[in-house]
Amino acid sequence: MPEQIVILDFGSQYTQVIARRIRECNVYSVILRYDTPAAEIAALSPKGIILSGGPSSVYAKAAPLPDPAIFDLGLPVLGICYGLQLLAQYLGGKVEPGQKREYGKGRLDLKDRNCPLFAKLPASVQVWNSHGDRLTKLPAGFKSVAVTENSAYAAIEHRARKMFGLQFHPEVAHTPRGRAIIANFVHRVCGCGKTWTMHHYVDQAVAAIRAQVGQERVILGLSGGVDSSVAAALLKKAIGDQITCIFVNNGLLRGREAEVVREVFGRHFKIKLQYEDASRLFLRRLRGVTDPERKRKIIGRTFIEVFEAATRRAGKAKFLAQGTLYPDVIESVPIGGNPAAMIKSHHNVGGLPKNMRFQLVEPLKCLFKDEVRELGIELGLPREIVLRQPFPGPGLAVRILGEVTPRRLDILRNADTIVVEEMKAADWYYRIWQSFAVLLPVRSVGVMGDERTYDYTIAIRAVESQDGMTADWVKLPPALLEKLSNRIVNEVKGVNRVCYDITSKPPGTIEWE
């Protein structure tokens, strides 16, 4: 088991970002429920514990609280925002509602330059705050090591017990030196080395797959996207011909997707590939449906139905493999089961029938998207597959606002093909996280030649991100935007207007539905 840091999730939208920052330190991190028993945490032999932020107040009746025994494990502890308040209150401090909410950019001034969290940092650093409560009394043995304009206890420590608290968020990009603070906790305080790499993960994952699967057969739903492709390659390395991939054409794919998947995986990689064309079934069940969550559920249920029928034709297998990623798992857990709020459902997470005859193999479920790409390169997959932009499981259905029809699919598919072609031609496709077209349920008047038109609007979305948890819109060159608009309007019948989405995540999501 690699050295690791345990993160207890109290509902912060940034919990996954904390985990990602730790992995950037070449240290493994794992997110657990806020109330995970101390004994279970101790069994993992972590080098330290981080208490995440969260939307609650520590003094509220329904506040999420940890097992108090975690403070007696003798492990270094770092509390962030809500985590600081929780740490302080449990150990005898006092937290009260703040007279003034502290939100956004602020300046942190160090009082004690010897605090290991701030080693090699300047006396003043920019930080990002997001809290309404404030610590008004320190627990015994703690001292303030840094202040902000509105907080005398912006950073606290009990050096002997290796317990620290930060009222700000070091994990976000708006705290420019935050990565150094987290690295100081991980390396200087917890004593972790830099031993977790993709090379080590391959060995670890292969051993885990072989231990779980043994000599049994495994079936994988292959979409051609990065996640399922890397999962297929990893399983092929681990268990060879014990894996069979099933590719379901749901009619919601990008242009030439089915042909490319069959060529690359069936002929080139020599993986057993079973092709299922269920496009008519999917489109029939989506007829008249406009609600995005209903679309996802219909697609998910239909996929399971088609996939299960396909597996029966594929022969006996004990395991089903999925390319589930860490953000999928975290974002899809509702408030009642875990503090992390559900943003949207994922068709391959939590939607499997209870009586399913398979056991799950999820070799990527502890990885973020950029780590999956690193893994694909490590496994020798072609860069054009590994560096491919993310594509949603429900396909083009979540990029069509409103009803999914064959005509609307043709319009969007043609527009999206142009976006991909031009982004690649301009050397932008592989430089950013994602770029795609969205078909809006908006028709407007236009003029083409001497004729009046009344056609649809295409929105272009282009974002840059590291792991999909947050994203900024990309400032594409005006000449490229102009070419995209001209080609789409001129070549895609049914479109007479093109818009560009300049919304970041948050407040928006990357996909429109």
N, C-alpha and C positions, 0 to 999 in steps of 0.2 A: 504494500500500500504506500503511495507517495506521500510526502509531507503535505499537509493540507491545513487550510483555515476554514473553520465552520462559520457560516453567516446565518444568524437567526433572523427570519423575515417577519417584521412587524407591520408590513403593509406599505412600505415605501415604494413609489414608482421607480426608485433608483436602486433597488436591491440587486437586480441583475447586473447593473453597471458596477456595483461594488465587486461582485464576483469576477467580472471581466477585468477590472483594474488589477486584481490580485493575480490573475493568470498572466497579465502582462509582465508581472514580476517573476514569471517562470515558477509559480507556486500554484498548486492545485487548490481550488476552492469549491465548496459545496454549500448550497442553500437548503436550510431545514426550516420546518415550521417553528414559530416562535416558542411554542410550548413543548418542544421535544425534550423528553426526560434527560436529565444530566447524565444518567447511566448510559443512555444510548449515545450521547455525544462523546463521553469518555471512551466508549468502545471503539470509536473511530480513531483514537489517539491523535487528535488534532494538535497543532502547535499553538493555536490561539482561537479566540472567539470574537466575532464582530456582531454587535447588536445594531440592526438597521434602523433607519428612520421609520416614520409612520404617521398616519393622519390623526391618531388618537391623542388624548391627553392622559398622562400617567395617573392622574387623580380621578379620572372618570370611572364610573361603575363597570362599564363594559370594556375597559382598556385591556388589550392583549398583554398578558404577563408571562414571563418565562418561569421555568422551574428554578426556584431560589437556590437550589443546590449547585447551579452552574458557577456561582461565585465562590464556591468552596472546592472547585476542581484544581485550583492552583495554576490555572492557565492565564496567560495574558488576555485581557479583555479591552476592546475598543468600542465605546458607544458613540453612535453618530446621531445627532439631533434628538429624536425621541429616545434613541438608545442611550445617549448621555443622561437624559432626564430620568430614565428608568434605572440606570446604574446608580445615579446619585440618590434617588428616593429609596431604593432597596437597601442602601448602605447607610441610611440615616440623614440624608440631605433633605431639602425641601424644594418643591417645584410649585410655582403659582402662575396664574394667567398674567401675561405681560401687559403693561399699560400701553405699549406700542409694539405692534407686530413688526418683526424684522424679516424682510423678504427682499431677495435680489442681491445685487452686488454690494459688497462691503469690504472694509479693510481690517485685517487682523494684525494687531501689534503684539509682538512677543514680549513677555515679562521675564521668562527664564530661557535663555539660549541653550541651556544644558538639557532641556527636555529632549529625549531621543526621537520623538515624533518630528521635531523640527530641525534635526541635524542637517547642517549645510544649507539651510534656508536663510534668506535675508530677514532682517528684524521686522519688516512689514510685508505682508502678502495680500493679494486680492483673494477673497473667498465669496462663496455663494450661500446665502442664508434662506431659510424657509421655515419659520416657526412663529408661533404666537405665544407659547408658554416660555417661562424663563426659570432658570435655577436661581434661587434666592439664598440658599444656605448650603454650604459644602458639607459632605460627610466627613467624619473624623478621619484624619490622616491624609486627606486630599488638599491640594492647593491649586490656585489658578496659575496657569502658565502663559495665558494669552487673553487679550480682551478685544472687543469691538466697540463701536460707538454706543451700542445699546446693551451690551452684555459684559459684565465684569468677570464672567466665568465662561468665556467662549471656548477655552480649552482648559481641561483640568487633568490632574494626574495624581496617582498614588504610586510613586516610583517603586517602593519596596514590593508592592503586590502586583506591579506591572499592569495597573488598571488606568485607562485613559478615557476621556470623553471629549467630543468635539461638538459644539453647538451648530456648526456649519456643515456643509456637504463637501468633503474632499474628493468624492468620486466623480463629480460632474465636470464637464469641460469648462464651466464658468469659474472654477477654482483652478487657475493655471498651474499652480504648484501642488495640486492635490495628489497627483500620482506619486510625487516624491514623499508626501506625508504617509500615504498608504504603504509605499515601499519601505519606509523607515519602520513602520509598525511590523510589517511582515518579516523583514530581514534583521533589523537591529533589535527589536523588542522580542519577537517570537523566535528568532534564530533560524529561520528557514533559509535553505540554500536556493540555488536556481536550477533545480533538477527536473522540473516538469516540462517536457518538450513533446512535440508531435511524434518524434522518433520513439520516445519512451511510451507514449500513449498507444502506438500501434502494437507494440509487444504486449502491453497491458490488456488492450481490447481483444487481440487475437486469443490470448490465454483465457480471457473471460468468456468469449464466445465458445471456444472449444469445451470449456468446463461446463457451460450451460447446455450446449447442444449435443455433445457426445457424437454418436454415429447417426443421429436422427436427421431427417430432411427438413429444410427450411424453405419457405416461400416468401418472396419479397414482391411487393407492388412497386414496379419500376415506372417512374413518370418521365425520366430523362432529365429531370432537374438535378441540381447539384447534390441535394441531400440524399435522394434515393440512389443516385449514381455512385456516390462515395460509399454509402452503406453496402451497395452491391459489391463494389471492389474490395471492401474490407472483409465481407463475408466470404467472397471468393478466395481471398488470401487465407482465411482461417479454416474454411471447411471444403474448399474446392467444389466438386460437382454435387455436393449435397444441397446446393442452393438452386432453386428454380425461380426465375423472375416472370411475373405476369404483368403485361402492359395493357391497361384498359384505355381504349379510345372513347372518351366521354363526349366527344363532339365539341369540346370547349377548349381545344388545344390551339397553340400557335400554328402558323403556317408551316407545313411540311414536318411537323413534330413527329408524327407516327413513322414516317419514312426514315427520319434521322435516327430515332431510337432503335428501330429494327436493324438498321445498317450498322450502327456503332456497337451495340451490345450483342446482338445476335451473331453477326458475321465477324466483327473485329475482335471483340473480347471473348468470344466463344462461350458466353454464358447461356444456359438453357433459358430460352425466352418464349413465352406463350402470349400470342396477340389476341385480344378480345375487342371487337368493334361493337360498342353499345351506344353509339352516338344517338341513334333514333330514340332509344329508351330514355336517355337523359333529357333530351330536348322535349319529348312528349310530357314528361313529368314536371318540367319547368314552365310549361305553357301557362300563361296568365299570372305567374308569380312575380311580384315586384319587391317584396320585403327582403332585404339582404340576408337576414339571419335565416329566414325560411329557405332561401336559395341554398345556403350552406348546408342546412340540415337535409334538404332533399337530395342534394348531390352526395352528401356523406352517406345517407341511408342507401341510396341507389348504388353507390360505389361498393359498399359492403355486400349488398345483395349480388351484384354482378361478380364481384371478386370471389365470394364464397362459392358460387356456382362454378367459377373458373377453377378454383382450387380442387373441387371434386373431380374435375376432368384431368387435373394435373397429377392426380395420384395421391397416395397417402403421405402426409407430412405432419409433424408434431408441432413445428414452430412457425410463427409468422413474424417476419422482420419488418420494421418500420424505420423510416429516416427521421424520427422525431428529434427535435433539437431542444435545448434547454429553454430558450425563450418561448417555444410552443407550450412546454409543460407549465412554466410559470404563468404566462398570460392566460392560459385556459382554465385556471383554477378559480372558482368563484369565491366571493368574500366569505361565505359560510364555511368553506373548507380550509381556506388559507387567506391571510390578509391581502395578498396580492389581488387586486381587482381584475375581474374578467373583462378584457377589452373586446374580444371576439372569439367565436368558437373556431376550432381547427378540426377539419374533417378526419384527421388521423389521430386525434387525441381525445380519449374519453368517449368516443362514439361507437366503440366496438360492442357487439351484443354480449350480454352476460353469459349466454350459453355457448359462446364461441368455442370451437373445439381445439383452437390453437393456444399455445403458450407464446407470449411475446418475447421477441428479441429486439432490443432498441440500442444498437451499438453507438449511436451518436447523441443519446439523450442528455449527456452532461456537457455537450459542446455548444459553443456559439457559432454563428454562421461563418465568421472569418476563420475560426479554428477548423471547421469542416473543410474549407478550401485548402488550408495548410495540410490537412490530413490527406486530401485528394492528391496533392502534389507529392507528398511523401509516398503514396501508394503507386505513383507513376501514371495517374490518369492524364489524358491530354489537357493542356491548359484551356483550350476552348470550351471544354466541359466544366472543368473545375472553376474557372473564372466567369462562368455564365451568370447572368443576373438572376436573382430570385424570381420565381414564378409561383403564384398562389395555387394551392391544391385544387380549389374549385375552378381554377382556370379563368377563362375570359368572362365567366358569369359574374364575377365580382368586379369586373371593369366595365360592365354594362349596367348603368343605373336604370332600373325599371325592368320590364319583361325581357327575357332572353328569347329571341326568335332567330330563325336561320338567316334572315336578311340582316338583322342587327349584328349577328356574329360575323357575317361576311364583311360588313362595313368596318367593324373593329379589327378583325384579323388583317385586313388589307392595310388599314392605317397603322397598326402595330408593326407590321412587316416593314413599312417605310421608316418608322422610328428606329427600328433596330439597324436597318441598312445604313441610314444616314449617320447614326451615332457611331457606328463602326467606321464608316468612311471618313468621319471627322476626327477619329481617334479619341472619342469620348466614351465609348461603350464600356471599356474595361477600366476606365479611370474612376467611375462612380459606382454607387451601390445599385441603383435601379433607374431605368427609364422606360416609359411605356405610354400607351394611349388609353384614354378612357372615353367611352361613348356616353354622352349626356342625354337625358330624356327631354332635350330642349331643341325645338325647331325654330328657326328664325328666317327672316326674309333676306335673300341675297340676290345678286345680279351676276349672271354668267353670259357674256356676250350681250345680246339685246334681250335676253329672257330673264324673267323673274323666277327665282327659285325659293323653295320653302323646305329646307333640309336640316339635317342634324348638326350638332356641334361636337367636335372632338377636343378633349382637354389633354394636354401633354404633361406628364409628371416626370420629373427628374430630380433625384435626391442623392445626397452623399451621406454615408453612415459607416460606422465601424461594425456594428453588430445588429442593426435593425431596431434597437431599443429606443434610440433617438435618431433624428435625421434632420438635415437642413436642405432646403431647396437649392438646386445648382444654378449658378448664374451662367447659363449657356450663352455662347456668342450670338449676338443678334443675327449675324449672317446664317448661322445654323438654324436658328428658330425660323427665320424667313424661308429657308429651303424646305424645312419640315412642313411649314404651313402651305407653301406653294404646291409641293408634291401631293400632300393629302387632299387639298381642295381640288386639284386638277385631276388626280388619278383615282380617287375613291368616290365612286358614285354614291350620292346620298349625303354628302358632307359639303357644307358651304361656309363653315366658320371653324377656326382653330383658336383655342385659348391655352395659356400657360399657367400652371398651378404654382404659386409662390408661397405655399403654406409649409411650415416646418412641423416636425413631430417632437413633442407636443406643440401646439394643441391638436393638430390634425393627426391622422394615421397615414402610413405610407400609401396603402391601398385606399380607394374611395369607399369601398363597402367592406 
